[in-house]
Amino acid sequence: MAMIGWLVVFVALVGIEVGTMALTTIWFAGGALAAFFMALAGLSFQVQMTVFLAVSFVLLIFTRPFAVKYVNKGTVRTNVDGLVGKKARVLEEIDNGSGSGTAVLNGQEWTARAVRDDLVIHKGETVIVKEIRGVKLMVDRISEGE
């Protein structure tokens, strides 16, 4: 009977993984499969549970970093996340002290603020977007190599 239980757990965990693609439950599915084989061998439930937990955590700890690195490497950032690291042109002097500044990025005008309060960026300069906060570009001067 325990064998069927482990198969149900295995199928449920694989189903969750397919639905989320989070690379978390698949490792526990591996543990459930190992526990299934322990049940087939007639070992006690305590041994099955120990094998389930041990195999699950070993897989999670040692193989997940490699899988994340290779499975999600082609993910394209979209929307606002895709703007971080892009260059923008300053239309109005950016001065956090006076609360002024605009920049144009991809043909759209944005409110812009400097990443440091002591930084003033003049009209016409090219800046790099460091982050997006709400509807504001947080920018910095372009350093050498960027």
N, C-alpha and C positions, 0 to 999 in steps of 0.2 A: 504494500500500500504506500509506503514511503517513496517508492520509485515513482509512482504517478504524481505524488506531491511535488517532487523535485522537477519532474518534467513540466508540470504546470507553472512552477516558479520560473523555470528556464524560459518557457514560451512568453510568459508575462513580461519578464525583464527584457527579452529581445524586442518584444512589441513596444515597450516604453522607449527603448533606445532608438528604434526605427522612427518613432514619432517625434523624438526630441533631438536626436543627433548630438547629444551633449557629451558623449563619450564617458559616461559614468556608470550606467546600469549594465553595460555590456560586460564589464569585468565581473560583476556579481552573477551574471548569467553563466560565465565560465566557472565560477564557484559552484553554482547549482548543478552544472553538468558533471563536475568532479564528484559532488555529493551523490548524484544519481548513480554513478559507477560504484560508489561505496555501498549504496543501498543494494545494488545488484549483487555485490559480493557478500551481502548478508551482515554487514557490520552494524553496530548499534547506532541509534539516532544521535547519541552524543558524539561519536566518531564522525558521522555524516555532517553534523553541524560544525564541528571543529574543522573538518576539511573544507566545508563551504566557506567559512570565515577566513581561514588561512589562504586558500587559493584566491578568493576574491580580493583580499587586501594586497597580496603579493602582486597580482595582476594590475591592480589599481596603482600601486606605488611605483612599480618598476616599468610598466609598459605604457601607461597613459601619457607621460611626457613625450615619448617618441611618436605615439599615434596622433596627438594633438598637433605636433610639429608638421607631420606629413599630410594629415587628412584635411586640415583647414588652411593649408598654405595658399590656395588659389582664391580665397575669399576676397571679394572686391568690396572695399568700403563704399558706402552709399550715403547720399544726403549730406548732412552737415559734417559727418566724420570724414568724408572725402575732401573737405576743404582744408583741414589741418595739414600744414606743411606746404601749402600753395603760397604763391607770391601775389601781393595786391599792391595797387598804386594809391598813394595818399592823395585825396582830393581836397581835404581841409586839414590844417595842422592838428595833429593829435597831441593833446595836452590834458592829462588826467586831472590836473589841478583846476583847470577851467571847465572841465567836462565837455571838451570839444574834440571833434575828430570824425572824419569819414574816410572811407577807402572804397575802391571799386575792385571787385573780384569776380571773375567770370562774367563781366558785363553787368553785375548788380552792385548797387551802392549799399554799403553797410555802415552802421555806426561802428567806430573803431576806438579802441583804447589800448594804451601801451601796457606791456606786461609789468613794467616797473613804474611807479608813480613819479620818479625823478626824470623819466625819459620824455623828451619832447621830440616829435618827429615832424618834419616840415613837409609842406605841400610839394607834391611831385616826386617824393622819395618812394622807393620800392621797399616793401616790408614783407616779412614772412608771417603767416598765421600760425600762432602757437596753440591756440585753443579757441573754442566758441563758448561764450557764456550768454545764454539766452539768445538775444538777437544782436550781440556785439562780437566783433572780431577782436580777439586779444592778440596783438601783434608785437613784433620786435624788429629792430633793424637787422638787415641781412649781414651775417658775419661772413668772413672769408671761408670759402668752401661750401657755402649753401647755394 
